[in-house]
Amino acid sequence: MDNFLWWRDGVIYQIYPRSFNDTNGNGLGDIAGITARLDYLAKLGVDALWLSPFYPTPDADFGYDISNHVDVDPRFGTLEDFDKLVEESHKKGIRIILDLVLNHVSDQHPWFLESRVDDTNPKHDWFLWQDKIPNNWESVFGGKAWTFDEKRGQYYYHMFVKEQPDVNWRKPEVRKAQMDVLRFWLERGIDGFRLDVYNVYFKDDQLRNNPTKWGRRAFERQHHIYDGDQPEMESVLEEMRGILNEYPERYAVGETFFATREKIIRYNSEDKLHAAFDFEYLWSKYKPEKFLKAIENWESLAEKANIFPNYVLSNHDTPRPATRYAKGEDDARTKIVMAMLLTMRGTPFLYYGEEIGMRDISLKRSEIMDPPGIKYWPFNKGRDGCRSPMQWDDSENAGFSNTKPWLPVHQNYKKRNVATQQKDANSVFNFTRKLIALRKEYKTLRQGEILQLKDMPKDVMAYLRKSDEEEIMVLLNFSKKKKKIILPKSTWEIFFSETRENLEGSELLLSSHEVLLLKRE
């Protein structure tokens, strides 16, 4: 694989640890469970695992309220389990990326417990404390972003739930403590970080009101000028990049929260982030023109910033693609968007279960565990649906656990599971595995130029992946109707197809939801 760089050219697979594989029988997935499934992940062909938080947590926000950044929650295992995961993953050529949550901590974190004692203790200003509510800032999850603490007798700021106080990044001691967290995990051999809501680390030093605008929820009725994206953020990213550069081939990708593309450009460079997410592609409707517009926008951004794009279909916060796009249990649309993801010029991110077309689960109100779902039901049912246990086989609890899982398994698990799909040549799993293998083998699919092909029938998405080595044409029929295609003048051969064995002439009829890749001879 000529010039292969794992974080740019590889396929990154996100795991929500508590939902992946339970080996200790507590109904939660664990670190050892991930290690036990490494052979499966190697067979799929992924190059890196992004692990959602597994740190000690009281679970006010299911792992994103952290009470100790340098340990493993006992429910998920031990640091020794983690070290073994890193060691065994590296033996198989699989890298490890950690979710790094440094904007806020749990209200049970030792830093906050000390800070709330009084206004004279050594950590009294490690958080944002005020005698009165100073501004109009709102919490993402609803309500004011300032909560009164009886013990301290002051209000503290939290962008998310009240159990997640934001730390004061303007304090040099806080900054050093956070950088120590990076070094701790890098010394344990991890390969990179996904920075959770990194661009809101700093808040306006005068705590000014955000300008208002129209929006459905209170948080959306503000222009977020002062509760994030402050100039000081760039120097923090530069310091982080300096630390990463001390270790070979390390990587950081950022989740940019409510930021414009111009700000994403600002945070991505050779001395800051390696990459950042842009979610227009994720939220696109099932229409070629919508996806093409998102791709065009990303490519334009990447060119301006001199960065490499990345693409994601879902994650732990969003409905799965099969839920958004598929019709019932049919996988035709799921394969279309998977083919698109894996033939883009950009790093593909897979969310666990996408490779078998997992759907979101439906829950009763009494079963909801996610804070937004509890607060906003039925208008927002929360994120539990996309976090259901991985479906490994057709045994009880889908082979995820030998006891009742923390969330229900999808009712379709008897037919939709890893074991069944591995035996089915036409399954989503084998479709995905084959495309990942082609992506690994052909540099053109990873780094080649992407050129949209115009004058295609309605509901057909067509583009060329082009390099000095070869040209590969991607044809995706988003419709259930057959579509007539006139191929560009040349000689083409089948590069990837589930149904075709050969081509005849320059005219072809794409079948319903067909995925066809051609290579210029």
N, C-alpha and C positions, 0 to 999 in steps of 0.2 A: 504494500500500500504506500505508494510514493508520497512523501511529504505529509504523512498522516499525523495530525495533531488531535489528540483525544477530545479535548473540550470544544474544538471547532468542527471536526469531521465525524466524531463519534455520535452514537445514539445514547441519550441520557434518560434513564428510567427512574421516575419518582416513586418512592415507596412511602406509604403512610404506615409506619411500623405497627401501630396497634391493630391494624386491619390486615396484615399480610400473612402471618403464619404464627400460630400459638404452639409453643413446645413445652411450656410449664403448666398448662392446664388452668390458667386463671381467666380465660375468655378474652385475653388481650394478646395481640401479636407481640413478638419480642425479638431481641437482637439475634439470639440463637436460631430463631425461626427463619430469619433472613439468610444466615449462614447455611442452614439446611437446604435452602432452595437455590444455592448458587449454581449448581449444575443446570437447573432449568433456565436461569437467567443467561448463562453462557450459551446454552443451546439456542435461545432466542436471538442472541447476538449483540446484546447491549454492551456498551463500552464503559458506562459509569452508572452508579446508583446515587440518586439524590434522596437522602433520608430526611423526612420530616421529623420534628423534634421528638427526642426520646429522653430528654433530661428530666430530673425530678420536677414535678408539677402538681399543684392542688387541683388541676383540671377545670379551672374557671373558663378557660378557652382551649381545652384539650391539647395541651402541650405548648401553647404559645404564651402561657403565663409560667415563667420558669423560676424556680426557687434556688437552683444551683446550676450554673452554666458549665461546670466542669465535672459532671458525674452522669451516671445513667440512673434513671428511675428504677428502683428495685423491682417494680412490676414488669419491666422490660429486660432486666438482666443486670449485668455488672460491667465495670470497665474491662475486666478480663474477657468477657464475652465480646465486647466491642473490639478489643485488640485482635481477637481471633478472627472476627469478621473482616477486619482490614487485611490481616495476613492472608486469609484464604481467598479473599476477593482479588488481591494483587497477584496471587499465584495463577489465577484464571484470566489475568489481564483486564480486570474490572476495577475501575477507580471508585473512590468514595467521596461524595460531596455532602456536607452537613448544612442543615438549615440553621443559620445563625440569627438569633433574635436579640438584637442589641438596642432597640428603641425603648423597650420597657421590660420590666421584670414582674414577677408575682408579688402581691402584697405580703407574701410569706417569706420573701427573700431576706436574708440577713441584712442586706443594705437598707431595705425599707424599714424593717423592724427597728433598726438602730436610728434611722433618720426620724421616725415618727415619735421618738421619746420626748424630744424638746428641740428648741431652736439654738442650742449651744453645743450639741454633741458633734464628734468629728465628721459625721456624715449628714449633718443637719441640712446642707444645701446640695445633696446628691440627687434631689428630686425638685420639682417645681412647686414650691409652697407659697401660698398667698393668704393674707388675713381675710380678704373678701374676694368674691369671684371677679376677676379683673377684666373679663372680655366676653365675647359672644361665642367662643369656640364650643363646638358640639362634638360628642362622641360618635364614632363610626357606628356603634351598635345602639345608638339612641340615647337621648337625654344630654344634659350638660356634661362637658368634659372635665368639670371640677367637682370633687366630692369632699365634704367636710369630714375631717378625722377628729374624733372626740378626744383621743389621747393627746395629740399635738395641739389641738385647738385651732387648726388652720385648714385651708382647702389645698388639695393636691391635684395635679393635672394628670389625666389619663385619656389618650386618644381612643382607646378601645374600652373594654369593660372596666369597672371601677377596681377590680382586683388586679389590674395591670398598670400600675403607675409608671409614667414615662420618666426615664432617668435624665439628669441634667448634664448633657454632653459638653456644656460650656465649662464645666468643672474639670481642671487638668487631672485630678485624681481619678475621676470617673473614666476619662478617656484612656488613661494608662491601664486601669483595671479591665476595660473592655479589650484593649489590645493584648493583654495577658491571656484572655480567653482564646483569641486566635492562635497565639503561640502554643497554648496547651494542646490544642487539637492537632495543630501542624506537627508538633513533636511526637504525637501518637501515630503519625503516618497518613493522615487524611490528605486528600488531593485538592480540595477546594471547598468553597462556601457558596450557598445561596443566601443573600442578605435580605432578610425580611424588612419590608418598608424602610429601606435604608435612607431614603431622601427626606424623611421626617425626623431624623435624629435631633436636628436643631430647630428651635422655635425662635420667633422674634424676641430679641432681648428686651423690648419694651412691652411685649404681650399685647399688641394692638388688636383691635377688632378686625375680623375678616369682612371684606365687602360682601353684601348679600346679593342673591340672584334667585331666579325661580328654580324650584326643585321639588321632588315628591317628598323626600325625607329631610329632616332638619339639617343633616350633614351635607346633603346635596344642595341646600339653599345658601351655600356660601362659596365664594371664590377663596380657595385655600392659599392665601398669600402669606399669612403670618404664622401658621401652625406647621410649616414645613418648608423645604426647598430654600434654606438660608445659605448665604455665601460660604459660611464656615464648613459646609459639608464637603467641599472639594478637597480641603486640606486633610480631612479625615480619610477620604478615599485614597489620597496620595500616600498617607502613612500606612494604610492597610496594604496597598499595592507594594510598598517597599518591604513590608514583612513577608508577603507572599513571594516576592522575588528572591528572598533568601533561601527558598526551597525550590528545587527544580520542578518545572511544569505544573505549578499550582495555578488556581483559577478562582475567579469570583464573578458571579452573575447576580444582578440586583433586581429585586422587585420594586419597580418605581411606582409609587403610590400617588394617584391623582396628578400626575405630572404631564406636561406637554412633551411632544417629541423633541422640541428644542432643548429642554432640560435633560432629556435622555442623552442627547448628543454631548452635553456639557459634562456629564458624569462618566462617559465612555472614552477612554483614550489609553495610550501606552503607559501612562502613569496613574491611571485610576482603575475603573472596572474593565474586565475583559469583555463583558457583555451585560445587557439588561433586557428584560422582557418588554415586549409591546403586545398588547392583548387584542388589537383590532381583529387579527386573524381568528383568534379563539371565539370571539363573539359574532363572527360573520354568519349570515343566514345561508341556508343550503342553496346557493345560487352561484354559478361560475363568476358572474360579474362582481359579486361581493367579495369573494376570495381574491380575485385578480386585483381588485382595488386595494385590498389590504396588503397583498404582496408588493404591488407597485409602490405603496407608501413606505413599506419597510425597506425595500431596495433603495428608494430615494434617501431615506434616513441613513442607511448603512453607508451609502456613497459619500454623503456629507460628512459623516463622523469617522469614516475610514474604519468601520467595524464590520463584523460578520453577523448576519441576521440569525435569529433563532425562531422556531415555531413550536407552538403548543396548542393542543386541542382541548385539554382540560387539566384540572389540578384538584387539590383538596378543597378548593373554595367554589368550584363551578360544576354544573351538571356535566355528566359524561357525554361524549359525542354521540354514542349510540342512543342515549336518551333524547338528545336534542334533534337528531337527524333521522334515525332509523324509523321504519314503520313496523311496529310490533317487534317480532323476533327475527324479522328478515335482516340479513347482514349486507345487502347490496350497497346501501348508502354508507354504511360503516367502512366498507372496503374502499369506496371512492375517496373519502376524506383521509383514510390511512395512506392510500397510494399518493395522494397529494402531499401529505406531511413528509413522506419518506423520499420524495423526488424533488423537494425544494432545494434551493441554494441557501442553506442555513442549517443550524444545528437543530435536530428534531428532539423534542422532549416527549416521552411517553409517560402516561400516568398508569400505575399498576392496574391490570385488568383490561385496559384498552385493547391489548393484543388478543383478547378472546371476546371482545365486544360486550363487556359487562354493562348492564344498565343500572341506573339509580334505583334504590329501594324506595317504596312508599311507606310512610309511617303515620300512625295515629298521633294526634296532638300529645297524648300522654306518653308517647315513646320518644318524643323529640328531646335531644340532649344539647343541641347547639344553641348558644345564647341568642343569636338573631332570630332563630326559629321560635324559641320560647317567647321572645318579646313581640314579634311581629306576625305570628300566626293569625290568619291563614294567608296573609299577603306575601309573607316571606317564610317559607317552611324550613329555612336553615340549610346547612351544608351536610347534614348527616347522610342524605341520600347518596352522595358520591363517595362516602367513606365506608361503605359496607365491606364485610370480610371478603377476602380473595376466595374465588371459587376454584378449588383444586381438583375435586373429583365429585362423584355422586353419592358419597357416603354422608353420614349425618354431619350437619354443620359444614357441608361442602369440603370436608377434609381440613378445614381451618383450625378447628379446636375439638377436643374431646369433651368440652363442657359448653354451656350456653355462652355464645359470643356476646361481646359488649354491645353490638348492634346486630339486628337480624340479618341472616343471609338472604339474598334475593331468592324468591320462590322458583326462579327458573334454573336453579343450580343443578338439578338432576340431568338436564340436557346441556346446559352451558357451563362447561368447566374445562380446566386444562387437560385432564386425562382424556376426555372425549375428543377434544379438538386436536390433540397431538396425533390421534389415529385417523383423522379425517383430512384427506389431502386438500379439500376445498374449504377448510375452516378459516376463520379470521386469523387464528394463530399461525398456521402454515403460510397463509398469504403474507402476513407481516414478516415472518422469519425469512421468507425468500427475498422480499424487497430489501430488508436490512442487509442480507448477504450480498445482493447486487450493489447496494450503496457502498459497502466495504470494498468490493472488488474494483469498482469503476470510479476513478477520481472525478470524472465528469459529473456524476450525480452528486458529489459532495461539494465540489468547488467550481464547476463549470458555469459559464454564463447562462442566464435564464432569459429566453426571448419568447414573448407571447405571440402565438400564431393568430392572425386576424381572419376575418371572413369565415368563421366557423358557424355551423348551424346553432340555433338557439339551444341552450342547455348543454352545450359541449364546451369543455375547457381544454385548451390545447396549448402546449408550449414546448420549446426546444431547450434541451440542456446541451450546451456546446463548449467544446474545448479543442485544443490542437489535436488531441488523440481521436475524438469521435464526436458524433452528433446523435443524441437520443431524443426522440419525439415522445411526448406524453399525451395520450388522448383519454379523456375522462368524460363519459356520458352521464350527466346528472339526471337524465330523464329515463322514464320507463319505456319510452318510445324508441324505436330504432332511428338512427341518424346516419345520413349519407355523408361520407367524407371523401373529398378529392385530395389526394396526397400531393405535397410539393414535388416538383419534377426531380426525380432521382431514383435510385434503387434502394428499397428499404427491406429489412428483414425483421422478423419478430424477435424482440428482445425479452419481453415478458407478456404472457397471456395465460389466463386460466383455461381457455377454451380453444384457441386457434393454434394450428400447427404450421400454417404457411399463408402467404399473401398471393393474391392473383391480380396483377395489374395495379393501376394507380387509383382505383376507386374501391372503397370498402363501405360496408354497412355496419356501424357500431350497434351492437345489441343493447338491450335494456341494461343500464347501469354498468356498462362494460368498462374495464380498465385495460388499456392496451399501450404497451411501450414498444416503439420501433427504433431500430438502429440503422443509420445510413451505412450501406455496404461500401 
